[in-house]
Amino acid sequence: MVRLETKVWLALGTIYIVWGSTFMAVTVAVRDLPPFLSMGIRHLAAGALLLAWAWPRGDRAGDRIGRRQLGAAAIFGAALFLAGHGGLAWAQQTVPSGVAALLMGSIPLWVAVLDRVVFGKRLHRLAGVGLVTGFLGLALLVDPFRKGRIDRVGAAVAVFAAFAWAAGSLYSRGAPLPRRPIVAAGLAALCGGVLLTAVAAARGEFSEARFTPEAVTAVAYLVVFGTLLGFSAYVWLLRVAPTSLVATYAYVNPIVAVFLGWTLLGEEISLSMLAAGAAIVVSVALIVGTSNRVTEPGRGIRRSATEPVPEINRKSEPDPVETPGHGSG
């Protein structure tokens, strides 16, 4: 029988490689399929499959799907999948997959900023250093002040996609979503898929679509491996492994994506890209590494400095509902 420790590392390796490779799959998909249509197909299929498998099992009362749950899932899905994955796919029409992965790797930075501004959660000093380092890395990648080789509009949209993903993740903390994360993720993915498909129709993407074998294979890979396999491994890991260990995917995935883009897609790696990538990865490591350290609450939009803090928040902030491919394409 395989030891639990071995299973943990196999599952961790799965989300390292699979979620890191989804950026490459998105680049392949949008060569022939328009961005919002390709992501709409991905999330309609993935959401329907997740719900069909998970919802009949477990607590039907806790996983109730009514109007409140549908409304919350629509907001959640709009942030993560329409703005997040839709924006990322649009950006990857001109931005290399490795650069897109590094830009999306800024999600923990935006979570930390929004957590501080909205909920008043104070940052550890090392996390503050990480924020400064990370945003310097982002500035180097987006390159707003001089003409570089990376499309600045596409890079800016990818940064917005990361921001939207972070905002949606924080929204999920108090949203009336189904209790089990896999059911909530399936419902949100399905709602996101509907929204993505509606945007694709409004943009006239159906007439532009070319269902080539490469594009179809790439979308199928995103559904089966990126969502079903990767997310199943992720949910299992959250139950049996330390959160700090599971969270390492946030800074391993961009490294995997850059390597795959360079080796399989022939994407160029410049010195400035390496420097920016290193800054972002180090910043994410600092933020993730200090995320569980207790700090006194501060003043935020949703919380004043003098407001009593619930006991659960004195110990640690509740984790947002994680969804397939957090930070991935």
SULHUGI-V611389 format. One record per residue. RES is the residue in three letters. PSI is psi in whole degrees, -180 to 180 (* if undefined). Layout:
BEGIN
res->{RES | RES}
psi->{PSI | PSI}
END
This chain:
BEGIN
res->{MET | VAL | ARG | LEU | GLU | THR | LYS | VAL | TRP | LEU | ALA | LEU | GLY | THR | ILE | TYR | ILE | VAL | TRP | GLY | SER | THR | PHE | MET | ALA | VAL | THR | VAL | ALA | VAL | ARG | ASP | LEU | PRO | PRO | PHE | LEU | SER | MET | GLY | ILE | ARG | HIS | LEU | ALA | ALA | GLY | ALA | LEU | LEU | LEU | ALA | TRP | ALA | TRP | PRO | ARG | GLY | ASP | ARG | ALA | GLY | ASP | ARG | ILE | GLY | ARG | ARG | GLN | LEU | GLY | ALA | ALA | ALA | ILE | PHE | GLY | ALA | ALA | LEU | PHE | LEU | ALA | GLY | HIS | GLY | GLY | LEU | ALA | TRP | ALA | GLN | GLN | THR | VAL | PRO | SER | GLY | VAL | ALA | ALA | LEU | LEU | MET | GLY | SER | ILE | PRO | LEU | TRP | VAL | ALA | VAL | LEU | ASP | ARG | VAL | VAL | PHE | GLY | LYS | ARG | LEU | HIS | ARG | LEU | ALA | GLY | VAL | GLY | LEU | VAL | THR | GLY | PHE | LEU | GLY | LEU | ALA | LEU | LEU | VAL | ASP | PRO | PHE | ARG | LYS | GLY | ARG | ILE | ASP | ARG | VAL | GLY | ALA | ALA | VAL | ALA | VAL | PHE | ALA | ALA | PHE | ALA | TRP | ALA | ALA | GLY | SER | LEU | TYR | SER | ARG | GLY | ALA | PRO | LEU | PRO | ARG | ARG | PRO | ILE | VAL | ALA | ALA | GLY | LEU | ALA | ALA | LEU | CYS | GLY | GLY | VAL | LEU | LEU | THR | ALA | VAL | ALA | ALA | ALA | ARG | GLY | GLU | PHE | SER | GLU | ALA | ARG | PHE | THR | PRO | GLU | ALA | VAL | THR | ALA | VAL | ALA | TYR | LEU | VAL | VAL | PHE | GLY | THR | LEU | LEU | GLY | PHE | SER | ALA | TYR | VAL | TRP | LEU | LEU | ARG | VAL | ALA | PRO | THR | SER | LEU | VAL | ALA | THR | TYR | ALA | TYR | VAL | ASN | PRO | ILE | VAL | ALA | VAL | PHE | LEU | GLY | TRP | THR | LEU | LEU | GLY | GLU | GLU | ILE | SER | LEU | SER | MET | LEU | ALA | ALA | GLY | ALA | ALA | ILE | VAL | VAL | SER | VAL | ALA | LEU | ILE | VAL | GLY | THR | SER | ASN | ARG | VAL | THR | GLU | PRO | GLY | ARG | GLY | ILE | ARG | ARG | SER | ALA | THR | GLU | PRO | VAL | PRO | GLU | ILE | ASN | ARG | LYS | SER | GLU | PRO | ASP | PRO | VAL | GLU | THR | PRO | GLY | HIS | GLY | SER | GLY}
psi->{138 | 131 | 153 | -41 | -40 | -42 | -39 | -46 | -32 | -43 | -40 | -43 | -34 | -49 | -27 | -53 | -47 | -51 | -30 | -31 | -12 | -27 | -41 | -41 | -39 | -43 | -42 | -42 | -44 | -1 | -34 | -25 | 134 | 153 | -48 | -33 | -45 | -42 | -32 | -45 | -43 | -51 | -29 | -47 | -48 | -44 | -44 | -42 | -42 | -46 | -42 | -34 | -42 | -39 | -42 | -18 | 146 | -154 | 103 | -35 | -46 | -26 | 24 | 137 | 99 | -162 | -40 | -42 | -40 | -41 | -45 | -41 | -34 | -43 | -47 | -48 | -34 | -41 | -50 | -46 | -39 | -59 | -41 | -70 | -35 | -46 | -40 | -45 | -40 | -43 | -36 | 0 | -27 | -17 | 129 | 151 | -38 | -43 | -42 | -39 | -41 | -40 | -42 | -20 | -8 | 1 | -48 | -30 | -47 | -36 | -45 | -43 | -49 | -37 | -38 | -47 | -44 | -47 | -3 | 18 | 118 | 149 | 146 | 153 | -40 | -35 | -37 | -41 | -40 | -40 | -47 | -47 | -43 | -43 | -28 | -41 | -42 | -43 | -37 | -36 | -48 | -34 | 63 | -16 | -9 | 161 | 114 | -171 | -13 | 133 | 116 | -34 | -46 | -41 | -41 | -38 | -38 | -39 | -42 | -38 | -41 | -42 | -44 | -40 | -43 | -44 | -43 | -38 | -42 | -35 | -36 | -17 | -45 | 8 | 146 | 58 | 162 | 150 | -46 | 131 | -37 | -32 | -43 | -41 | -42 | -43 | -43 | -40 | -40 | -45 | -43 | -39 | -40 | -45 | -43 | -43 | -38 | -42 | -41 | -42 | -42 | -31 | -3 | 28 | -23 | -36 | -18 | -10 | 138 | 108 | 71 | 159 | -37 | -45 | -44 | -42 | -41 | -44 | -41 | -39 | -43 | -39 | -54 | -50 | -49 | -40 | -61 | -54 | -50 | -45 | -36 | -43 | -38 | -46 | -41 | -41 | -39 | -24 | -27 | -11 | 156 | 139 | -37 | -34 | -44 | -37 | -10 | -17 | -27 | -29 | -3 | -39 | -46 | -36 | -45 | -44 | -42 | -43 | -44 | -39 | -37 | -44 | -38 | -28 | -5 | 27 | 142 | 142 | 114 | 167 | -39 | -36 | -42 | -42 | -45 | -43 | -42 | -40 | -43 | -45 | -44 | -41 | -42 | -41 | -41 | -42 | -47 | -41 | -24 | 6 | -26 | 1 | 132 | 132 | 154 | 141 | 149 | -161 | 131 | 176 | -39 | -3 | 131 | 163 | -25 | -2 | 134 | 141 | 129 | 152 | -35 | -32 | -18 | -29 | -51 | 155 | 142 | 141 | 141 | 157 | 120 | 149 | 169 | 129 | 45 | 112 | 5 | 173 | *}
END
